[in-house]
């Protein structure tokens, strides 16, 4: 069952709700946090305000561990449902490792909102911004799917959607639907033996409120036909549907396995997932199977809290069909960009076509990636010596080229997503060669194609360009296969789109410059670019976005 929302989006009212201070609501602390405080004080005041000014939707954010006040998960989820019935959506985010991810997901599910796991505190404003951006795109609120079940049929729904059964009517609470977005619901029906009739009709009605708070309704009937065993064999299986179903079913089972593992049943959790893989492998893409096989191993040896929460978030996204977005801390060390992914120090390098690590595999963003031990003789030990810090993984272009990378060095944040995270910024075309981005820009007045290499400490121009400029100093750098070298440094003016800037540029050794010319490129844009701009390398749409930070 899928719903495609094509209605016009809601336009939020521009009322200033003010801010809840510590005297109005509690939450967000690992050492004695009260989720209930958010519900018994803050939201009730907001609810009163809601009734007086008729705001289309209000979102309450919660980030806490329920160990003070009301701690019963069912009671907290019930409070979320009650608030949702009053038009107040609850979205939850967990920051740090001291929160109960299953509780917060349940509260978000029953409250019609979203659940987020934050890898860095610097992402908190961004997550709030994304949440409120969704308000603009809401087409229908308080969406309910009512399924009238004939006698002898039982129903359940995958992915944790809140549901209820009353007088033969199975109702799914779907929260809000966004304009232009497809939302799929997977319903499991059980037919008792002895149900008569050649056809069984099941009426389905979808209700929701539009921008004007008017009730909208659409109805359809699902018809099941009774067939013989021989006729059943002739029916062609919808493989695309089965793959989508298996992804959600496996996410549901993985979530249950995580609960088992957290309770100490490592063997039971890993056996549960192994049995699920075997049951559904015929309709499981290779990448999905590889991910869950990797998870089986992690379950069997036991997970730390960060890995457990990361896996939980992945299952939540898979169940709800939400695009994966990851925000990680970012810093620059000796001219190189480094982030932290589940406790691992990761060097970001678009200039290297493969990724390097001490282990053969790396689980990242719903995929298991193969890692090499070295590239052109360069190992992690060598990189650590050159950069001057510990490095667990060099993330190369084989992984990076799958995503949009938003590099916000002033905000100490990098975002991996499938859609650009800064569409309002200046956009320029971008191509790539072996995963390394290429942009055309003006270099000291001349149009040139150059590589964008996040792993390059310095930027580089060719000798012809450098000959027209005066050096301002010398610096040492290194390059895979070449080792360490020294170069004169020049202040070079660049123009990319409407952005004008200067970068400190060296000149590559003759062998490297010759190799560069053979690819038709004239230089390299290095890491200094990220000290002047917030940059999005949008690989999927072949574009680069720049936002000036000065």
C-alpha positions in Angstrom: 0.0 0.0 0.0 1.5 3.4 -0.9 0.2 6.9 -0.7 1.6 9.6 -3.0 0.8 13.1 -1.6 0.2 15.6 -4.3 -1.8 18.2 -2.4 -0.5 21.7 -1.8 1.8 22.1 1.2 0.8 23.8 4.4 1.9 27.4 5.0 3.0 27.8 8.7 1.7 30.8 10.6 4.3 33.3 11.6 3.7 33.4 15.4 6.5 33.7 17.9 6.1 30.9 20.4 8.9 32.0 22.5 11.3 29.5 24.2 10.8 27.1 27.1 13.4 27.6 29.8 14.5 25.2 32.5 11.6 26.4 34.7 9.0 25.4 32.2 10.3 22.0 31.0 13.0 19.5 31.8 15.0 17.2 29.5 18.1 16.7 27.6 20.3 15.5 30.5 21.6 12.0 30.9 21.9 12.2 34.7 18.3 12.3 35.8 16.3 13.4 32.8 12.6 13.7 32.8 10.9 13.0 29.5 7.6 13.3 31.3 8.5 16.9 32.2 8.3 17.8 28.6 4.9 16.3 28.4 3.2 17.4 31.6 4.4 21.0 31.5 5.8 22.3 28.3 3.5 20.8 25.6 0.4 21.5 27.6 1.1 25.2 27.6 1.9 25.0 23.9 -1.3 23.0 23.4 -3.3 25.9 24.9 -1.5 28.3 22.6 -2.2 26.0 19.7 -6.0 26.2 20.4 -5.9 30.0 20.6 -4.0 30.8 17.4 -4.6 27.8 15.2 -1.1 27.0 14.1 -1.1 24.2 11.5 1.4 22.0 13.4 3.7 22.3 16.4 6.6 20.0 16.9 7.9 19.2 20.4 11.5 18.0 20.6 12.6 15.5 23.2 16.1 14.2 24.0 16.3 12.4 27.2 16.6 9.2 29.2 13.5 8.4 31.1 14.7 7.8 34.7 12.9 10.6 36.6 9.1 11.0 36.9 7.1 9.0 34.5 9.4 6.3 33.2 7.0 3.7 31.7 7.6 3.6 27.9 3.9 2.7 27.2 2.7 5.7 29.3 5.1 8.1 27.6 4.1 6.8 24.2 0.4 7.2 25.2 1.1 10.8 26.1 2.6 11.3 22.7 -0.5 9.9 21.1 -2.8 12.1 23.2 -0.8 15.2 22.2 -0.9 14.2 18.6 -4.7 14.0 18.8 -4.6 17.7 19.8 -2.5 18.5 16.7 0.9 18.5 18.4 3.5 16.4 16.7 6.4 14.9 18.8 9.8 14.5 17.1 12.7 13.2 19.2 16.4 13.4 18.9 19.1 11.6 20.9 22.4 13.4 21.5 25.2 11.5 23.0 24.9 7.9 24.2 22.9 8.1 27.4 19.4 7.9 26.0 17.0 5.1 25.3 16.7 4.9 21.5 13.8 2.5 21.5 11.8 4.8 23.9 12.4 7.9 21.8 11.5 6.1 18.6 8.3 4.9 20.2 7.4 8.4 21.3 8.1 9.8 17.8 6.0 7.0 16.2 3.0 7.5 18.4 3.5 11.3 18.3 3.4 11.4 14.4 7.0 12.8 14.2 10.5 11.8 13.4 13.4 10.3 15.4 17.0 11.4 15.0 20.4 10.2 16.4 22.9 13.0 16.5 26.6 12.2 16.0 27.7 15.7 17.0 26.1 18.4 19.1 26.9 20.8 16.3 24.1 19.2 14.3 21.4 20.2 16.7 20.5 23.5 14.9 20.6 21.7 11.5 18.2 19.0 12.7 15.7 21.6 14.0 16.0 23.4 10.8 15.2 20.3 8.8 12.3 19.5 11.0 10.7 22.9 10.5 11.4 22.8 6.8 9.1 19.8 6.7 6.3 21.9 8.1 6.3 23.9 4.9 5.9 20.8 2.8 3.0 19.2 4.8 0.0 18.4 2.5 -2.1 16.4 4.9 -2.2 16.2 8.7 -3.6 13.6 11.1 -3.6 11.0 8.3 -5.5 7.8 9.2 -5.8 4.6 7.1 -8.9 2.6 8.0 -9.1 -1.0 6.8 -12.5 -2.8 7.2 -11.6 -6.4 7.8 -14.1 -9.2 7.1 -14.5 -11.9 9.8 -11.7 -14.4 9.8 -8.9 -12.0 8.8 -6.3 -10.5 11.0 -4.0 -7.5 10.1 -0.7 -6.1 11.3 1.5 -3.3 9.9 5.2 -3.3 9.5 7.6 -0.5 10.5 6.1 0.4 13.9 3.2 2.6 12.6 0.8 3.1 15.4 -2.4 1.1 14.9 -5.6 0.1 16.6 -8.4 -2.5 16.1 -12.0 -1.6 16.8 -15.2 -3.4 15.7 -13.5 -5.0 12.7 -11.8 -1.8 11.6 -7.9 -1.8 11.6 -6.7 1.8 11.7 -3.1 3.0 11.0 -2.1 6.5 12.2 0.3 7.8 9.6 1.0 11.3 11.0 1.6 14.0 8.4 2.2 13.5 4.6 4.6 15.7 2.7 3.7 17.1 -0.7 5.3 15.2 -3.5 6.6 12.4 -1.3 5.6 8.8 -1.6 5.0 6.9 1.7 4.6 3.1 1.6 2.8 1.0 4.2 3.2 -2.8 4.3 0.2 -4.7 5.6 0.4 -8.3 6.6 -3.0 -10.2 6.5 -3.7 -13.6 8.0 -6.6 -15.5 6.6 -8.2 -18.2 8.7 -9.1 -21.5 7.2 -12.7 -21.9 6.0 -13.3 -18.4 4.7 -15.8 -18.8 1.9 -16.3 -17.0 -1.4 -14.3 -16.8 -4.6 -13.4 -13.1 -3.9 -12.7 -11.3 -0.6 -13.1 -7.5 -0.7 -11.4 -5.3 1.9 -12.5 -1.6 1.9 -9.7 0.9 2.6 -10.3 4.6 3.5 -7.7 7.3 3.9 -8.6 10.4 6.0 -6.5 13.5 6.5 -6.9 17.2 7.2 -5.7 19.8 4.7 -4.3 23.3 5.1 -7.8 24.7 5.9 -8.3 22.0 8.5 -10.9 20.4 6.3 -11.3 16.6 6.3 -10.2 14.9 3.1 -11.1 11.3 2.2 -10.1 8.8 -0.4 -11.4 5.2 -0.7 -10.3 2.1 -2.5 -11.1 -1.6 -2.3 -8.5 -4.4 -2.2 -9.8 -7.6 -3.8 -8.3 -11.0 -3.1 -9.3 -13.8 -5.6 -9.2 -17.4 -4.6 -7.1 -19.5 -7.0 -6.1 -23.1 -7.3 -2.5 -24.3 -6.6 -1.9 -24.6 -10.4 -3.2 -21.1 -11.1 -1.0 -19.7 -8.3 2.1 -21.1 -10.0 1.3 -19.1 -13.1 1.2 -15.8 -11.2 4.3 -13.8 -11.8 5.9 -12.5 -8.6 6.4 -8.7 -8.3 10.1 -8.8 -7.5 10.4 -5.1 -7.0 7.6 -5.1 -4.4 9.1 -8.1 -2.7 12.6 -6.4 -2.4 11.0 -3.3 -0.9 9.0 -5.5 1.5 12.0 -7.5 2.6 14.0 -4.3 3.3 11.3 -3.2 5.8 10.7 -6.7 7.2 14.4 -7.1 7.8 14.6 -3.7 9.5 11.8 -4.7 11.8 13.6 -8.0 12.7 17.0 -6.2 13.1 15.4 -3.8 15.5 14.1 -6.8 17.6 17.6 -8.4 17.4 19.1 -5.1 18.8 16.8 -5.3 21.8 17.9 -8.9 22.4 21.6 -8.0 22.1 21.2 -5.0 24.5 19.5 -7.3 27.0 22.6 -9.6 26.9 21.3 -12.3 24.5 24.1 -12.1 21.9 23.7 -15.6 20.6 19.9 -15.3 20.3 20.1 -12.0 18.5 22.7 -13.2 16.0 20.8 -16.5 15.4 17.6 -14.5 14.8 19.2 -12.4 12.2 20.9 -15.3 10.5 17.6 -17.1 10.2 16.0 -14.0 8.8 18.7 -13.7 6.1 18.2 -17.3 5.1 14.4 -16.8 4.9 14.5 -13.8 2.7 17.8 -14.0 0.8 15.9 -14.9 -2.5 14.5 -11.3 -2.5 17.4 -9.6 -0.8 19.9 -7.4 -2.9 23.5 -8.3 -2.4 24.3 -5.1 -0.6 21.5 -5.6 1.9 22.5 -9.2 2.6 26.1 -8.1 3.1 25.0 -5.4 5.6 23.0 -7.9 7.7 25.8 -10.5 7.6 28.1 -7.9 8.9 25.5 -7.1 11.6 25.3 -10.8 12.6 29.0 -10.7 13.5 28.6 -7.6 15.5 25.6 -9.0 17.4 27.5 -12.2 18.2 30.5 -10.4 19.8 28.4 -7.6 21.4 28.1 -4.0 20.5 29.1 -0.8 22.2 26.4 1.9 22.8 27.5 4.0 19.8 27.3 1.0 17.3 24.0 -0.1 18.8 22.4 3.4 18.3 23.9 3.7 14.8 22.3 0.3 13.8 19.0 1.3 15.3 18.9 4.6 13.3 19.6 2.7 10.1 16.6 0.3 10.8 14.4 3.3 11.6 15.3 5.0 8.3 14.7 1.7 6.3 11.4 1.1 8.0 10.1 4.6 7.3 11.6 5.0 3.9 13.5 8.1 5.0 16.6 9.4 3.2 19.8 8.8 5.1 21.4 11.9 6.4 24.5 11.8 8.7 26.1 14.8 10.5 29.6 14.2 12.0 32.1 16.4 13.8 34.7 17.9 11.5 38.1 19.5 12.2 41.2 20.4 10.2 44.6 19.0 11.3 47.7 20.2 9.5 45.7 21.1 6.4 43.7 17.9 6.3 40.0 17.3 7.0 39.2 14.7 9.6 35.9 13.4 11.1 34.8 10.9 13.7 32.6 8.0 12.6 31.6 5.7 15.5 34.8 6.3 17.4 37.0 6.0 14.3 39.2 8.8 13.1 38.5 9.2 9.4 40.6 11.3 6.9 38.4 12.6 4.0 40.2 12.5 0.7 38.5 12.9 -2.6 41.8 12.7 -4.4 42.3 9.0 -3.6 40.2 6.5 -5.7 40.0 3.8 -2.9 39.6 3.7 0.8 42.2 2.5 3.3 41.8 0.9 6.7 43.3 -1.5 9.1 40.2 -3.8 8.9 39.0 -5.3 5.6 35.5 -3.8 5.8 33.8 -0.6 7.0 30.1 -0.4 7.8 29.0 3.2 6.9 25.6 4.6 5.9 23.7 1.4 5.4 26.5 -0.2 3.4 29.5 -2.4 4.0 32.5 -1.0 2.1 35.7 -2.8 1.2 38.9 -1.3 2.5 42.5 -1.7 1.2 45.6 -1.9 3.3 47.5 0.7 1.2 47.3 2.9 -1.9 50.4 3.3 -4.1 52.6 2.3 -1.2 50.9 4.8 1.2 49.6 3.2 4.5 47.8 4.6 7.4 51.0 4.6 9.4 52.6 6.8 6.8 49.6 9.1 6.7 49.7 9.4 10.5 53.3 10.5 10.3 52.7 13.1 7.6 49.4 14.5 9.1 50.6 14.3 12.7 47.5 12.6 14.2 46.0 9.1 14.5 44.0 7.9 11.6 41.8 4.7 11.5 40.4 5.1 7.9 41.1 7.1 4.8 37.7 7.5 3.2 38.4 7.8 -0.5 36.4 8.7 -3.6 35.0 5.1 -3.9 32.8 5.9 -0.9 32.5 9.7 -1.1 31.2 9.7 -4.7 28.0 8.1 -3.5 26.9 11.2 -1.5 26.4 14.9 -1.3 29.1 16.1 1.1 28.4 19.4 2.9 31.7 20.6 4.5 31.1 23.2 7.1 34.5 23.8 8.7 33.5 26.9 10.7 30.5 24.9 12.1 32.8 21.9 12.7 30.4 19.7 10.8 30.3 17.5 7.8 27.0 16.1 6.4 26.6 13.1 4.2 23.2 13.0 2.3 21.6 12.0 -0.9 20.3 15.5 -1.6 22.2 18.8 -1.4 22.0 20.4 2.0 22.5 24.0 0.9 20.4 24.6 -2.2 20.3 28.4 -1.7 24.1 28.7 -2.1 25.9 29.5 -5.4 25.7 26.4 -7.7 28.3 25.5 -10.3 28.7 22.4 -12.5 31.0 19.6 -11.4 32.2 16.5 -13.1 34.6 13.8 -11.8 37.4 11.5 -12.9 37.8 8.3 -10.9 35.7 9.9 -8.2 37.8 13.1 -7.9 35.6 16.2 -8.5 36.5 18.5 -11.4 35.3 22.2 -11.7 35.9 24.8 -14.3 37.0 28.2 -12.9 38.9 31.3 -13.7 42.6 31.1 -12.5 44.3 34.4 -12.6 42.0 35.4 -15.5 42.3 32.1 -17.5 39.5 29.5 -17.7 40.9 26.1 -16.4 39.6 22.7 -15.3 40.9 21.7 -11.9 40.5 18.8 -9.5 38.9 19.4 -6.0 41.0 17.3 -3.6 39.9 17.4 0.0 43.1 15.6 0.9 45.5 18.2 -0.5 47.0 20.5 2.1 47.9 23.0 -0.6 46.2 24.0 -3.8 48.3 23.7 -7.0 48.6 25.6 -10.3 50.7 24.8 -13.3 54.1 26.4 -14.0 52.7 28.6 -16.7 50.3 30.2 -14.2 52.9 30.5 -11.5 55.4 32.2 -13.8 53.1 35.3 -13.9 53.1 35.6 -10.1 55.6 36.3 -7.3 56.2 33.6 -4.6 55.3 34.5 -1.0 57.1 31.6 0.6 57.9 27.9 0.6 56.1 24.9 2.1 56.4 21.1 2.3 53.7 18.7 1.2 53.5 15.0 0.3 51.8 13.0 -2.4 51.1 9.2 -2.7 53.8 7.5 -4.7 56.0 10.6 -4.7 56.6 11.2 -1.0 57.4 14.5 0.6 58.5 17.5 -1.5 59.0 21.3 -1.2 57.4 23.9 -3.3 57.2 27.7 -3.7 53.9 29.2 -2.7 51.9 31.8 -4.6 48.7 33.8 -3.8 46.5 33.0 -6.8 43.1 34.7 -7.5 40.2 32.4 -8.5 36.6 32.9 -9.7 34.0 30.1 -9.5 30.6 31.3 -10.5 30.0 34.6 -8.7 32.6 33.8 -6.0 36.0 35.4 -6.0 38.7 34.2 -3.7 42.4 33.7 -3.3 44.2 30.5 -2.4 47.8 29.7 -1.5 49.1 27.5 -4.3 52.2 25.5 -5.0 53.6 24.0 -8.1 53.7 20.2 -8.4 56.9 18.3 -9.2 57.5 17.8 -12.9 56.4 14.1 -12.9 53.1 14.9 -11.1 52.4 18.0 -13.3 53.0 15.9 -16.4 50.5 13.3 -15.2 48.0 16.1 -14.4 48.3 17.5 -17.9 47.7 14.1 -19.4 44.2 14.2 -17.9 43.6 17.6 -19.4 43.6 19.4 -16.0 45.7 22.3 -14.9 45.7 22.2 -11.1 44.3 21.1 -7.8 42.0 23.0 -5.4 43.0 22.0 -1.8 41.6 22.2 1.7 42.1 25.9 2.1 38.9 26.4 0.2 36.9 25.1 3.2 38.3 27.9 5.4 36.6 30.4 3.2 33.4 28.7 2.2 30.8 26.2 3.3 31.1 23.7 0.4 28.7 21.0 -0.8 30.2 18.5 -3.2 27.0 17.1 -4.7 28.2 14.0 -6.5 24.8 12.6 -7.4 23.7 15.8 -9.3 27.2 16.7 -10.5 27.3 20.2 -8.9 29.3 22.1 -6.3 27.7 24.7 -4.0 29.6 27.5 -2.3 28.4 29.7 0.6 30.8 32.5 1.6 31.4 32.5 5.4 33.0 35.9 5.6 
